[in-house]
Amino acid sequence: MTRDDAALRALQRIPYGLYVIGSLHEGVPVTMIGNWVTQVSFHPLCIALALEQDSRMRMFVHASGVFSLNILPSGGTEIAKKYLKGPAAEGGAIGGRGFAAASNGAPFLRDASAAIACKLLHEVEAGDHVVVFGEVVDAVVSSDDEGVLTLRETGWHYSK
Ligand SMILES: Cc1cc2nc3c(=O)[nH]c(=O)nc-3n(C[C@H](O)[C@H](O)[C@H](O)COP(=O)(O)O)c2cc1C
């Protein structure tokens, strides 16, 4: 096994959740499936996401200065599929599913067991991704079930 193969296999063992990232495109709520997400600060509460340099979501977050993190319940693979193509809001729904606007306008999905809305703080280029740091400005917990959809549970992989 080459060093690069070993590195990729090792990296694939880092456990991740499987989330729906939200933002705004010219005021319209938009979404994207993502897994490279982490909390990075307690005071203030901050999280970071890695977004593909050339992705639409990267442009939407850069332009709007807002994003949301929607946490899906364990067992939610079929729900996550609804967001695989990155649907935008249409007729009051996203991918046919309900949502509400967070205080900054980013979408909080009805499918999420909890969701966090952030204002963009920093963007740091990291190879083929941009790490966006956001301060938490709004949050909702809509279920006491703490089981979270994981990347492993979906059987999906994030690869190029
Ligand atoms: C399982 C899975 C995980 C993903 N994780 C990320 C991620 O963490 N960051 C990211 O930018 N794109 C991620 N993607 C890809 C995005 O969902 C999206 O397809 C990509 O950013 C291109 O979007 P665009 O065609 O709208 O520009 C992931 C895709 C899948 C299927």
PDBQT file of the ligand as one rigid body, heavy atoms in Angstrom, charges set to zero:
ROOT
HETATM    1  C1  LIG A 201     -21.532  11.680   1.559  1.00  0.00    +0.000 C 
HETATM    2  C2  LIG A 201     -21.184  13.043   1.022  1.00  0.00    +0.000 A 
HETATM    3  C3  LIG A 201     -20.489  13.940   1.804  1.00  0.00    +0.000 A 
HETATM    4  C4  LIG A 201     -20.137  15.208   1.309  1.00  0.00    +0.000 A 
HETATM    5  N1  LIG A 201     -19.451  16.082   2.109  1.00  0.00    +0.000 NA
HETATM    6  C5  LIG A 201     -19.112  17.296   1.610  1.00  0.00    +0.000 A 
HETATM    7  C6  LIG A 201     -18.412  18.241   2.414  1.00  0.00    +0.000 A 
HETATM    8  O1  LIG A 201     -18.109  18.014   3.603  1.00  0.00    +0.000 OA
HETATM    9  N2  LIG A 201     -18.094  19.444   1.855  1.00  0.00    +0.000 N 
HETATM   10  C7  LIG A 201     -18.426  19.746   0.546  1.00  0.00    +0.000 A 
HETATM   11  O2  LIG A 201     -18.114  20.848   0.083  1.00  0.00    +0.000 OA
HETATM   12  N3  LIG A 201     -19.085  18.881  -0.227  1.00  0.00    +0.000 NA
HETATM   13  C8  LIG A 201     -19.449  17.677   0.283  1.00  0.00    +0.000 A 
HETATM   14  N4  LIG A 201     -20.123  16.796  -0.521  1.00  0.00    +0.000 N 
HETATM   15  C9  LIG A 201     -20.423  17.183  -1.896  1.00  0.00    +0.000 C 
HETATM   16  C10 LIG A 201     -21.604  18.165  -1.933  1.00  0.00    +0.000 C 
HETATM   17  O3  LIG A 201     -22.791  17.536  -1.443  1.00  0.00    +0.000 OA
HETATM   18  C11 LIG A 201     -21.847  18.695  -3.371  1.00  0.00    +0.000 C 
HETATM   19  O4  LIG A 201     -22.192  17.647  -4.217  1.00  0.00    +0.000 OA
HETATM   20  C12 LIG A 201     -20.636  19.402  -3.921  1.00  0.00    +0.000 C 
HETATM   21  O5  LIG A 201     -20.245  20.419  -3.040  1.00  0.00    +0.000 OA
HETATM   22  C13 LIG A 201     -20.872  20.039  -5.300  1.00  0.00    +0.000 C 
HETATM   23  O6  LIG A 201     -21.985  20.844  -5.225  1.00  0.00    +0.000 OA
HETATM   24  P1  LIG A 201     -22.494  21.746  -6.468  1.00  0.00    +0.000 P 
HETATM   25  O7  LIG A 201     -22.641  20.816  -7.629  1.00  0.00    +0.000 OA
HETATM   26  O8  LIG A 201     -23.796  22.274  -5.976  1.00  0.00    +0.000 OA
HETATM   27  O9  LIG A 201     -21.507  22.816  -6.696  1.00  0.00    +0.000 OA
HETATM   28  C14 LIG A 201     -20.489  15.554  -0.015  1.00  0.00    +0.000 A 
HETATM   29  C15 LIG A 201     -21.213  14.643  -0.794  1.00  0.00    +0.000 A 
HETATM   30  C16 LIG A 201     -21.565  13.414  -0.289  1.00  0.00    +0.000 A 
HETATM   31  C17 LIG A 201     -22.352  12.465  -1.155  1.00  0.00    +0.000 C 
ENDROOT
TORSDOF 0
